[in-house]
Amino acid sequence: MDTRIEALLEAMKKLEQEVLEEIEKKEAEFYYRVVGRKVRFEAEVRKQHRALMQRVSRYLSEAPLLNILTVPFIWFILIPALFLDLSVTVFQVVCFRVYGIPRVKRRNYIVVDRQSLAYLRPHRTVLVSDQACPADCLHAQPLREIPGIRRCRGLPEPFGGDPSGFQRPGGEIMSRGAVGWTAIYLTALVWSAIEPKDFSIWFLEVLPALIGGGVLVATRRRFPLTPLVYILILIHSLILMQGGHYTYAEEPFFNWLKEVFGWPRNNYDKVGHFAQGFIPAMVTREILLRKGVVSGRGWLNFLVVCVCLAISAFYELLEWWVAALSDTAADAFLATQGYIWDTQSDMGMALLGAILALIVLGKMHDRQLVRYE
């Protein structure tokens, strides 16, 4: 038995030596070394890492839709992980000391060296965010062309080859991107319809989202939109569904803000009217550019703002008509809350939203529109 054990130990030592030799070869091949259980890249590799660093704005404009939506969930896992670490630490401090058991050192089992990958930003993760490689990754590029960076070879696009996650012009709709968008939309719609404050108000507030969803379905093949616009439409729909469920005058989070800041009214309706300018601005911009309606950027921006103001003004007319036809639903639907300048401020918020959308998202939108030229 002892001879057998000794033979196995000797074999294990030989295998360990072979592993170390292979590690040394990889260190030389990829220009890194292991120091205290942490990877340290050579200066040239770190320089190339920094060159691949990606801005948040570029990530949002180029990453697949579902990748963007998963970022908060990925980082949220840090909370239970930290709680677990704290619980284990307290358990060891109390119980191990009582029973005379040596404490386990965290550093022997957990190594945090994410900071060694200079191209990673907080919005990117090693495991998920961008197909486990930088956005500049060329799938056909040999591994050795950029030392120290693990390149993916021929990984399929998460949504069937289209970075948008929805559809390329002339192609079929990409199921995973569409399913992700639709799942969020329908979940919020069902939630908002469960015991709303007033069902008639819910229907009136959610109706634009229902119409918008129908239009997207009808045009998904002949006129697919950019990922940015799809995401913005979803956000606008969620705002409408939230307002429909609680009514804009009684939205709970803004009721809390009202008490904290001493506001005389619930201002959630201003969020809705800001979105009424911000989101339609990008939808209008995309339609005008892709249809070639205008060529000059000055006229483009002017017309986009005019369309958004027209939408806002027409919505104010709709509110007036609803108030005239329905006395019971008028106050809740109008959400004026006694503010005499409510109509003017609503249109002002829409104007502000449209202008900010053009300023903040214009360049990002242009980068996505290149795919549809």
Wavefront OBJ file of the C-alpha trace (Angstrom):
o trace
v 0.000 0.000 0.000
v 2.809 2.423 0.933
v 4.572 1.721 -2.372
v 1.381 2.452 -4.280
v 0.885 5.755 -2.430
v 4.478 6.787 -3.051
v 4.085 6.026 -6.754
v 0.960 8.156 -6.937
v 2.650 11.028 -5.114
v 5.594 10.836 -7.495
v 3.232 10.902 -10.471
v 1.440 13.925 -9.025
v 4.749 15.776 -8.641
v 5.623 15.082 -12.277
v 2.219 16.332 -13.426
v 2.568 19.431 -11.280
v 5.937 20.136 -12.856
v 4.437 19.737 -16.335
v 1.646 22.162 -15.450
v 4.183 24.728 -14.257
v 6.157 24.367 -17.456
v 3.019 24.891 -19.551
v 2.128 27.971 -17.502
v 5.591 29.406 -18.146
v 5.126 28.839 -21.877
v 1.795 30.662 -21.792
v 3.339 33.519 -19.825
v 5.942 33.943 -22.545
v 3.358 33.601 -25.313
v 0.891 36.138 -23.924
v 3.383 38.479 -22.222
v 2.223 38.105 -18.640
v 3.508 36.710 -15.382
v 1.854 35.551 -12.180
v 2.864 37.489 -9.073
v 1.311 36.477 -5.772
v -1.496 34.582 -7.536
v -2.340 37.632 -9.651
v -1.736 38.112 -13.351
v 0.572 40.972 -14.303
v 0.800 41.958 -17.983
v 3.850 43.471 -19.631
v 3.909 47.215 -20.353
v 3.201 46.778 -24.072
v 0.136 44.655 -23.348
v -1.197 47.164 -20.820
v -0.779 49.879 -23.441
v -2.833 47.880 -25.924
v -5.458 47.204 -23.248
v -5.862 50.949 -22.701
v -6.190 51.484 -26.451
v -9.171 49.109 -26.459
v -10.925 50.917 -23.626
v -14.496 51.697 -24.659
v -16.582 54.673 -23.620
v -20.003 54.091 -22.089
v -21.690 56.007 -24.934
v -20.065 53.790 -27.539
v -20.977 50.660 -25.626
v -24.634 51.712 -25.471
v -24.671 52.431 -29.191
v -22.966 49.207 -30.310
v -23.734 46.487 -27.776
v -26.646 44.084 -28.347
v -29.857 45.088 -26.595
v -30.029 42.140 -24.214
v -26.379 42.684 -23.175
v -27.244 46.226 -22.097
v -30.312 45.047 -20.193
v -28.301 42.411 -18.306
v -25.645 44.819 -16.968
v -27.649 45.868 -13.847
v -28.460 42.227 -13.072
v -24.801 41.231 -13.400
v -23.631 43.935 -11.005
v -26.550 43.351 -8.630
v -25.094 39.939 -7.816
v -22.348 41.767 -5.915
v -24.825 42.556 -3.135
v -25.619 38.923 -2.155
v -21.952 38.003 -2.770
v -20.774 40.644 -0.296
v -23.456 39.592 2.174
v -22.329 35.958 1.867
v -18.725 36.986 2.450
v -19.712 38.969 5.534
v -21.783 36.061 6.873
v -18.940 33.566 6.411
v -16.481 35.947 8.066
v -18.713 36.426 11.112
v -19.316 32.652 11.287
v -15.580 31.969 11.332
v -14.818 34.664 13.862
v -17.412 33.295 16.286
v -17.685 29.539 15.704
v -14.167 28.635 14.556
v -12.687 30.407 17.566
v -15.024 28.563 19.965
v -14.174 25.134 18.486
v -10.490 25.822 17.999
v -10.644 25.535 14.178
v -8.066 27.567 12.213
v -9.677 30.346 10.195
v -9.658 30.097 6.409
v -7.960 33.043 4.742
v -9.954 34.617 1.970
v -6.903 35.502 -0.101
v -6.009 31.824 -0.443
v -9.190 31.169 -2.439
v -10.367 34.494 -3.876
v -8.246 36.681 -6.125
v -9.595 39.965 -7.506
v -7.507 41.185 -10.432
v -10.130 42.677 -12.730
v -8.227 45.967 -12.579
v -5.397 44.297 -14.501
v -7.628 44.320 -17.609
v -7.387 48.019 -18.444
v -9.922 47.827 -21.281
v -12.738 46.906 -18.879
v -15.004 49.684 -17.657
v -17.689 49.355 -14.937
v -20.334 48.682 -17.602
v -18.341 45.708 -18.916
v -17.829 42.378 -17.221
v -15.325 39.631 -17.852
v -18.011 36.997 -18.284
v -20.900 38.568 -20.091
v -21.193 42.130 -21.295
v -19.712 41.951 -24.780
v -19.357 38.328 -25.847
v -16.455 37.981 -23.377
v -14.176 40.148 -25.530
v -13.727 43.850 -26.343
v -16.092 45.541 -28.779
v -13.213 45.911 -31.264
v -12.867 42.145 -31.401
v -12.396 40.791 -34.905
v -13.559 37.205 -34.825
v -11.204 36.120 -37.581
v -8.164 37.740 -35.950
v -5.442 35.332 -34.742
v -4.979 35.104 -31.005
v -1.386 36.320 -31.084
v -1.989 39.614 -32.887
v -2.846 41.362 -29.622
v -0.864 39.663 -26.850
v -2.466 39.302 -23.482
v -6.045 39.553 -24.743
v -8.069 36.404 -25.184
v -9.787 36.804 -28.530
v -12.954 34.944 -29.387
v -12.952 33.013 -32.635
v -16.146 32.838 -34.628
v -18.556 33.291 -31.718
v -22.048 33.763 -33.126
v -23.845 37.037 -32.505
v -26.262 36.608 -29.587
v -29.204 37.622 -31.747
v -28.483 35.680 -34.910
v -25.778 37.901 -36.358
v -27.332 41.342 -35.967
v -25.780 43.506 -33.208
v -29.065 45.336 -32.792
v -30.778 42.226 -31.477
v -33.783 42.887 -33.684
v -33.415 42.932 -37.436
v -31.226 44.020 -40.290
v -32.877 45.583 -43.335
v -34.257 42.847 -45.517
v -33.666 40.157 -42.926
v -35.870 38.201 -40.581
v -36.617 39.437 -37.106
v -34.071 38.297 -34.531
v -35.991 36.270 -32.009
v -33.893 36.753 -28.879
v -33.796 40.542 -29.077
v -37.477 40.739 -29.925
v -38.389 38.274 -27.183
v -36.437 40.251 -24.580
v -38.123 43.516 -25.572
v -41.563 41.917 -25.766
v -41.183 40.123 -22.419
v -40.448 43.370 -20.587
v -43.241 45.194 -22.422
v -45.903 42.544 -21.764
v -44.846 41.992 -18.145
v -45.197 45.700 -17.401
v -48.481 45.863 -19.315
v -50.010 42.962 -17.380
v -48.779 44.377 -14.061
v -50.236 47.807 -14.827
v -53.602 46.271 -15.717
v -53.911 44.415 -12.384
v -56.139 46.492 -10.095
v -55.258 49.940 -11.462
v -56.464 53.023 -9.645
v -59.111 53.574 -12.308
v -59.503 51.262 -15.287
v -60.755 53.967 -17.656
v -57.762 56.160 -16.777
v -55.460 53.174 -17.192
v -56.779 52.554 -20.701
v -56.433 56.201 -21.718
v -52.876 56.475 -20.381
v -51.669 53.146 -21.767
v -53.369 53.528 -25.161
v -50.349 55.303 -26.776
v -48.102 52.411 -25.682
v -50.569 49.885 -27.137
v -50.716 51.787 -30.426
v -46.927 52.110 -30.508
v -46.476 48.399 -29.865
v -48.872 47.578 -32.684
v -47.030 49.872 -35.094
v -43.688 48.260 -34.208
v -45.090 44.809 -34.893
v -46.583 45.915 -38.200
v -43.379 47.575 -39.433
v -40.778 45.260 -37.918
v -39.751 43.762 -41.269
v -40.086 46.570 -43.770
v -38.775 49.331 -41.492
v -36.812 47.980 -38.492
v -35.566 50.672 -36.146
v -32.183 51.112 -34.510
v -31.585 49.502 -31.091
v -31.450 52.932 -29.444
v -34.935 53.841 -30.657
v -36.347 50.434 -29.690
v -34.986 50.882 -26.153
v -36.343 54.431 -25.892
v -39.798 53.336 -27.041
v -39.765 50.608 -24.395
v -38.798 53.125 -21.703
v -41.579 55.463 -22.793
v -44.062 52.576 -22.685
v -42.979 51.715 -19.135
v -43.485 55.345 -18.062
v -46.988 55.310 -19.536
v -47.862 51.995 -17.870
v -46.621 53.221 -14.492
v -48.735 56.359 -14.835
v -51.737 54.350 -15.981
v -51.575 52.007 -13.006
v -51.330 54.674 -10.288
v -52.483 57.784 -12.258
v -49.957 60.562 -12.719
v -51.298 62.545 -9.767
v -50.789 59.655 -7.315
v -47.611 57.884 -8.474
v -46.069 56.657 -5.171
v -42.382 57.453 -5.744
v -43.136 61.028 -6.728
v -45.563 61.288 -3.815
v -42.577 60.486 -1.610
v -40.451 63.082 -3.425
v -43.282 65.555 -2.971
v -43.094 65.112 0.792
v -39.290 65.155 0.899
v -38.869 68.335 -1.155
v -42.112 70.030 -0.156
v -43.528 70.156 -3.673
v -47.114 71.417 -3.915
v -48.007 68.612 -6.396
v -46.956 65.206 -7.698
v -44.637 65.890 -10.655
v -44.616 62.445 -12.270
v -46.646 63.881 -15.151
v -43.662 66.117 -15.975
v -41.548 62.986 -16.435
v -44.166 61.716 -18.883
v -44.205 64.969 -20.843
v -40.404 65.160 -20.869
v -40.399 61.649 -22.362
v -43.095 62.828 -24.783
v -40.451 65.073 -26.314
v -37.313 63.019 -25.707
v -38.430 59.703 -27.260
v -40.448 61.001 -30.245
v -37.475 63.218 -31.100
v -35.309 60.188 -31.833
v -38.109 58.335 -33.636
v -38.764 61.382 -35.823
v -35.049 61.901 -36.426
v -34.649 58.327 -37.609
v -37.601 58.484 -39.982
v -36.515 61.821 -41.489
v -32.924 60.680 -42.010
v -33.656 57.229 -43.390
v -36.387 58.501 -45.697
v -34.132 61.319 -46.906
v -36.684 64.016 -46.095
v -34.012 66.583 -45.177
v -30.277 66.785 -45.808
v -29.097 69.702 -43.683
v -28.662 69.023 -39.975
v -30.004 72.432 -39.040
v -33.318 71.818 -40.782
v -33.355 68.273 -39.405
v -33.122 69.446 -35.805
v -35.664 72.218 -36.406
v -38.223 69.833 -37.908
v -37.686 67.250 -35.157
v -38.392 69.848 -32.470
v -41.451 71.090 -34.409
v -42.862 67.554 -34.686
v -42.359 66.945 -30.956
v -44.092 70.227 -30.079
v -46.939 69.324 -32.422
v -47.337 65.942 -30.720
v -47.325 67.628 -27.309
v -49.884 70.225 -28.388
v -52.140 67.561 -29.908
v -51.935 65.528 -26.688
v -53.046 68.604 -24.728
v -56.041 68.854 -27.079
v -56.826 65.192 -26.421
v -56.732 65.838 -22.677
v -59.139 68.738 -23.163
v -61.546 66.564 -25.195
v -61.425 63.794 -22.594
v -62.098 66.317 -19.827
v -65.066 67.679 -21.733
v -66.552 64.226 -22.394
v -65.866 62.579 -19.043
v -66.352 64.527 -15.834
v -65.367 61.611 -13.598
v -62.096 60.827 -15.346
v -61.143 64.402 -16.192
v -59.174 65.347 -13.089
v -57.218 62.103 -12.899
v -56.410 62.084 -16.625
v -55.447 65.774 -16.800
v -53.378 65.574 -13.593
v -53.331 69.370 -13.351
v -53.577 69.176 -9.537
v -54.607 72.812 -9.358
v -51.605 74.110 -11.323
v -52.877 76.830 -13.685
v -49.805 76.649 -15.946
v -49.953 72.878 -16.299
v -50.567 72.858 -20.065
v -47.772 75.315 -20.785
v -45.300 73.547 -18.514
v -46.186 70.188 -20.099
v -45.289 71.535 -23.536
v -42.186 73.167 -22.102
v -41.019 69.810 -20.733
v -41.625 68.182 -24.121
v -39.589 70.939 -25.802
v -36.769 70.457 -23.304
v -36.830 66.691 -23.818
v -36.655 67.009 -27.608
v -33.716 69.419 -27.507
v -31.788 67.314 -24.973
v -32.374 64.144 -26.991
v -30.846 65.744 -30.091
v -27.864 67.039 -28.132
v -27.157 63.956 -26.005
v -28.059 61.098 -28.355
v -27.437 62.541 -31.817
v -23.939 61.118 -32.349
v -24.829 57.743 -30.863
v -27.855 57.583 -33.133
v -25.720 58.426 -36.184
v -23.367 55.517 -35.447
v -26.265 53.082 -35.353
v -27.854 54.488 -38.498
v -24.731 53.571 -40.492
v -25.848 49.919 -40.342
v -29.019 50.771 -42.240
v -27.476 52.757 -45.088
l 1 2 3 4 5 6 7 8 9 10 11 12 13 14 15 16 17 18 19 20 21 22 23 24 25 26 27 28 29 30 31 32 33 34 35 36 37 38 39 40 41 42 43 44 45 46 47 48 49 50 51 52 53 54 55 56 57 58 59 60 61 62 63 64 65 66 67 68 69 70 71 72 73 74 75 76 77 78 79 80 81 82 83 84 85 86 87 88 89 90 91 92 93 94 95 96 97 98 99 100 101 102 103 104 105 106 107 108 109 110 111 112 113 114 115 116 117 118 119 120 121 122 123 124 125 126 127 128 129 130 131 132 133 134 135 136 137 138 139 140 141 142 143 144 145 146 147 148 149 150 151 152 153 154 155 156 157 158 159 160 161 162 163 164 165 166 167 168 169 170 171 172 173 174 175 176 177 178 179 180 181 182 183 184 185 186 187 188 189 190 191 192 193 194 195 196 197 198 199 200 201 202 203 204 205 206 207 208 209 210 211 212 213 214 215 216 217 218 219 220 221 222 223 224 225 226 227 228 229 230 231 232 233 234 235 236 237 238 239 240 241 242 243 244 245 246 247 248 249 250 251 252 253 254 255 256 257 258 259 260 261 262 263 264 265 266 267 268 269 270 271 272 273 274 275 276 277 278 279 280 281 282 283 284 285 286 287 288 289 290 291 292 293 294 295 296 297 298 299 300 301 302 303 304 305 306 307 308 309 310 311 312 313 314 315 316 317 318 319 320 321 322 323 324 325 326 327 328 329 330 331 332 333 334 335 336 337 338 339 340 341 342 343 344 345 346 347 348 349 350 351 352 353 354 355 356 357 358 359 360 361 362 363 364 365 366 367 368 369 370 371 372 373
